[in-house]
Amino acid sequence: MSQTTMDPRLLRAPPKRKLRLSWADERVRGIVWQILVVGLFGAIFYWLWSNTVHNLEVRRIATGFGFLDREAGLPIGETLIPYSPTDTYLRALLVGLLNTLKVAVVGIVLATVLGTLVGIARLSRNWLLSKVAGVYIEVIRDLPLLLQLLFWYSIMQSLPGPRQSLNPVEGVFLSNRGLKLPWIEWQDAHTFALLAFVAGAVGTWFWSRRATALRLQDGKPRPVWPAALGLLVGLPLVVWLAFGAPWTVDWPALRGFNFRGGLTVTPEYFALLLGLVLYTAGFIAEIVRAGIQAVPKGQWEAAEALGLRPGGVLKRIVLPQALRVIIPPMTSQYLNITKNSSLAVAIGYQDIVSIANTVLNQTGQAIEGIAIIMLVYLTISLSISFFMNWYNARIALVER
Amino acid sequence: MQPFGLFSTRALSAAALAGALLAGSTALPARAQAPAQAPAAGAVNTFDAVRSRGTLVCGVNTGVAGFAQPDSQGVWRGLDVDYCRAIAVALFNDANKVRFVPTTAQNRFTALQSGEVDLLARNTTWTLSRDTSLGFDFAAVNFYDGQGFMVKASTGAKSGKDLEGATICVQPGTTTEQNLTEWARANRVRFSPVVIERLEEVVQAYASGRCDAYTTDISGLASTRSTQPNSEEHVILPDVISKEPLGPLVRQGDARFADVVRWTHFLLIAAEEFGITQANAAQMVNDPRPEVQRMLGRGGDLGKMLGLDNAWGLNVIRAVGNYGELFERHLTPIGIKRGPNALWTNGGLQYAPPFR
């Protein structure tokens, strides 16, 4: 019975203080101040709002989001979902949002990989490697991103035209129209095979957790790879075969002005991705280096003294500690990639800013357009922050 | 930390508009206090605001040869620029009392809406939706244009239909963009767009071969072609895919200011019709034709009716010349013919109502 051991004073109800309507009462003062501050904010907001409405009315500028249902009529160069100029503004904005996500997500993954490699290279005992990494970081961080984007884009533009395109491997063409790759003709079977792969990945994760738990019980090692192979390769293969194994390669070919068929990486997308990844990787490299160096040397030595192999030292001892230092600034870098992707307008990649600006220009509704842009970035950024904070909390030092 | 990436003047300008509208009447010289009063004419009085400020702020293009481009001395030259000067002369009898604000295709409307400029003379097409839901009034048409395509001669394209499968460079936020998609749909031409905001960048993309064709108003194509190092390598296709009446526009709600802009344009047209030139304007005051006398302020008080000096017509033409002279000065050198912009007496569309 733990209650009997508890300090009886803690069980007593706190004394009820009567709220006196007097300036001398601390709580009354607190409430009054809070009401004042909130009221002031409300008044400022109301003033801004009513002024805006009034001014828009005086200038006879249309308001509201009714334009979203209207036909957009604007051409978009690359889309992830089917789009034609006869679609609505809403769909055009959705295409822009997906284009932003396409560059942000791929950019975050690639910048993390490259940044980590460069960060580790900078700590390498190989003199040349660490100096090359150092020079890369210093140069790339010191040049404005916009300048780098324009640089990469002008390099893309100075590639030969489609008729003289570089053709390093059969079916691969590099020209100022972008990179053309052969691609399979996508059918339902491929979608289901992809879903099977995702299901297999989830299954593998559960199996590896189970294997670890069982090993902790009886000490017997259970290899994960046979199950992983079956789930990740076997399952999608079976699904694909079950659908009759469709396999038609779509080769890019020069017809008329341009290449038709195949997969295209446009110069605009490639220049933007390259610029963002190289730039952000410079910052990430420094964060990774700082994170690893923040782990005291004693930790390495203690781990080695326990007989852990070098890989094990990094995986079990150093990285978990380094990640605690790395994750918070890394979140900022991920947010920066997302926000910097709006520099796309300078080089003609149609992201959400580019499309929303066109929409606001066509409809003349600047406030709505800017509000949409802000809402989109706020949502993406808050999602990234939310995920990273959750991850940070998960790997945080558990004090016992 | 990197700055928040809302790059580009248009975003800034749009944000500025949002700010200006939020912050209240900063951009407005005078504002009706009583909320019950209808937001009618007089609520936004540009005429008085410009007069009391002493300078006209004119939104022009960022650099289109023939319409608005700074020369090697940094002096703005072009048809639109001289329209701004003409209106400054009408208001102040001084062609230098005008400040030019370069605007992009994207930020021009917000610049006018927010009051950053008094007048937009920037190759802007008159359309119904711009006239209504954007809150503008188009004062006149100073150039009848149409949209076309420019390709490199080496592509061998002879007409727009030959552009099947081509990559086409276009600036966003313009009627150009919508005309292009509508034309492509109607003619079943498939194309891939490359959409770049800044004129210099879009021209660079075309010149470097990123695009097979560049589309904009034919006057703009002629202007771009004239600035290319080997202009004979570029061909403007014969297709004209749209009507583009370009002209100066003002904010809705100040009819007086719109009248000044409109009648200054008519003055330039009528002056050409009556043979009044920059050189002979002073002598033409003694011309026996009553309408010429009224235009130049000798008889009647047309200037006063506009709220201007009675000699405004004389001053304007002495300062900038008539419409034909402006055309000769700015557009003929870059290879643009009068075409629909000839006077109505020569089979063109330029026509001025009577000065009486």
Interface residues (C-beta under 8 A of the other chain):
Chain A: W47 L48 N51 T52 H54 N55 L56 E57 V58 R59 R60 I61 A62 G73 L74 P75 I76 G77 P85 T86 L145 L146 S154 M156 Q157 S158 G161 N176 R177 R255 G256 F257 N258 R260 P267 E268 S332 N336 K339 N340 S341 S342 L343 V345 A346 I347 G348 Q350 V353 S354 N357 T358 L360 N361 Q362 T363 G364 A366 I367 G369 I370 I373
Chain B: M1 Q2 F4 G5 L6 F7 S8 R10 A11 A14 A15 L17 A18 L21 L22 A23 G24 S25 L28 R31 A32 P35 P39 A43 V44 A105 Q106 F109 T110 Q113 S129 R130 T132 S133 L134 G135 T155 L163 E164 G165 A166 T167 V170 P172 G173 T174 E177 Q178 L180 T181 E182 R185 F191 S192 P193 V194 V195 I196 E197 R198 E201 V202 Q204 A205 S208 G209 R210 D212 R251 Q252 G253
